[in-house]
Amino acid sequence: MRAGATRATANRILKKVRSEVYHNMGTGDIYKLVLKAISEEKDLSGLRQRYQLKDAIMRLGPSGFAFENYVADLLKYYDFQVFGIRVDVKGKCALHEIDLIGMSNLGQFMIECKHNSHRGTYIGLKVALYTHARFLDTSPRFSGEIIFCNSKISEDAKKYANCIGQQVFTWRYPSEKSLEKIIEQNKLYPITILNLTSKELAIFLGIGMMIAKDLLEYDEIKLSKKTGIHTKRIHNLQALVKQIL
């Protein structure tokens, strides 16, 4: 339902899946059953893609550079001016590579992006600690520190971040401003939600098009010329974006 299904649709899918679930079945296998059940519903291709949001974000890897670029685009929708991606910043004691530097009306922020390509991983205390250490070493250049991560966060890391005033946006946390809610509420689905081929993904990443709805800013002929992707394929991708939105 969070992905946009009606209660009636969710109940039909639940009924189908429940009959195939067995004791100690893995969550990954249940997920596949749900996707199969959604596929069997009529005219729900948009729902099927939205339900794969977590997988789509995991495909923004494995180097993490694509995730950093995606987060930079997300921040633009929140009136952040991102003017540095993977920037070397000299601190008092060491040279640091800062994933993103963003500016808002609250000041300049150091932003750490952590990307995981596998389910079941989480962000731990170590990430919160070394992010804060970088913040301290580069002080007073930054007004604050932010961590974006596509996996869950440990309780220790939550407590530490809250204690020092570190902002964290991860999967399912914080409850009202978690990464998936930021994406879903503003329809900022990553380009990878379109199940692109590796070649197509490389093309879109190469031109800096990280958010799926940005495809609708061009007519299909102009986007085809810009990307080198056949017009018919562009037409189909844009139609899928509209269904997702």
Residue pairs with C-beta under 8 A, 6 or more apart in sequence:
1 7
1 10
2 184
3 47
3 50
3 51
3 53
3 184
4 46
4 47
4 50
5 13
5 38
5 44
5 47
9 41
9 44
9 47
12 37
12 41
13 34
13 37
13 38
13 41
16 33
16 37
16 40
17 30
17 33
17 34
17 37
20 33
21 30
21 33
27 119
28 119
34 51
35 48
35 51
35 52
38 44
38 47
38 48
38 51
39 48
41 47
45 240
45 243
46 240
46 243
46 244
46 245
49 56
49 189
49 193
49 194
49 195
49 240
49 243
49 244
50 184
50 189
50 193
50 244
52 193
52 195
53 180
53 183
53 184
53 189
53 193
54 119
54 150
54 171
54 180
56 189
56 190
56 192
56 193
57 67
57 70
57 150
57 179
57 190
57 192
58 116
58 117
58 118
58 119
58 150
59 117
59 190
59 192
59 201
60 66
60 67
60 70
60 115
60 150
60 190
60 192
61 67
61 115
61 116
61 117
62 115
62 117
64 113
64 114
64 115
65 86
66 115
66 205
66 210
67 113
67 115
67 150
68 85
68 86
68 99
68 100
68 113
68 115
69 85
69 205
69 208
69 210
70 190
70 210
70 211
71 100
71 111
71 113
71 148
72 82
72 85
72 100
72 102
72 210
73 188
73 210
73 211
73 214
74 182
74 183
74 188
74 211
75 82
75 100
75 102
75 111
76 82
77 186
77 188
78 104
79 104
79 105
80 102
80 103
80 104
80 109
81 102
81 103
81 104
82 100
82 101
82 102
82 103
83 101
83 102
83 103
84 98
84 100
84 101
85 99
85 100
86 97
86 98
86 99
87 97
87 98
87 101
88 95
88 96
88 97
88 98
89 95
89 96
89 97
89 98
89 101
89 110
89 138
89 141
90 96
90 138
91 134
91 137
91 138
92 137
92 138
92 139
93 137
94 137
96 134
96 137
96 138
98 110
98 111
98 112
98 134
98 138
99 111
99 112
99 113
100 110
100 111
100 113
101 108
101 109
101 110
101 111
101 142
102 108
102 109
102 111
102 146
103 109
106 143
106 144
107 142
107 143
107 144
108 141
108 142
108 143
109 142
109 143
109 144
109 145
109 146
110 131
110 134
110 135
110 138
110 141
110 142
110 144
110 145
110 146
111 145
111 146
111 147
111 148
112 127
112 131
112 134
112 145
112 146
112 147
112 148
113 147
113 148
113 149
114 123
114 127
114 147
114 148
114 149
114 150
114 151
115 149
115 150
116 149
116 150
116 151
121 151
122 151
122 152
122 153
122 154
123 147
123 149
123 151
123 152
123 153
123 154
123 157
123 168
123 170
124 154
124 156
124 157
125 154
125 156
125 157
125 160
127 147
127 149
127 157
128 147
128 157
128 160
128 161
128 166
128 168
129 160
131 145
131 147
131 166
132 145
132 160
132 164
132 166
134 145
135 142
135 144
135 145
135 166
144 165
144 167
145 166
145 167
146 166
146 167
146 168
146 169
147 161
147 166
147 167
147 168
147 169
147 170
148 169
148 170
148 179
149 168
149 169
149 170
149 171
149 179
150 170
150 171
150 179
151 170
151 171
152 170
152 171
152 172
152 173
153 161
153 168
153 170
153 173
157 168
158 168
158 173
160 166
161 167
161 168
168 174
169 177
169 178
169 179
169 182
170 178
170 179
171 178
171 179
171 180
172 178
172 180
182 188
183 189
183 190
187 213
187 244
187 245
188 211
188 213
189 211
189 212
189 213
189 244
190 210
190 211
190 212
191 201
191 204
191 205
191 209
191 210
191 211
191 212
191 214
191 215
192 201
193 212
193 244
194 212
194 237
194 240
194 241
196 204
196 237
200 227
200 229
200 233
203 227
203 228
203 229
204 210
204 227
207 226
207 227
209 215
212 241
212 244
213 241
213 245
215 223
215 234
215 237
215 238
215 241
216 238
216 241
216 242
218 226
220 231
220 234
220 235
220 238
221 231
223 229
223 234
223 238
224 230
224 231
224 234
227 234
229 237
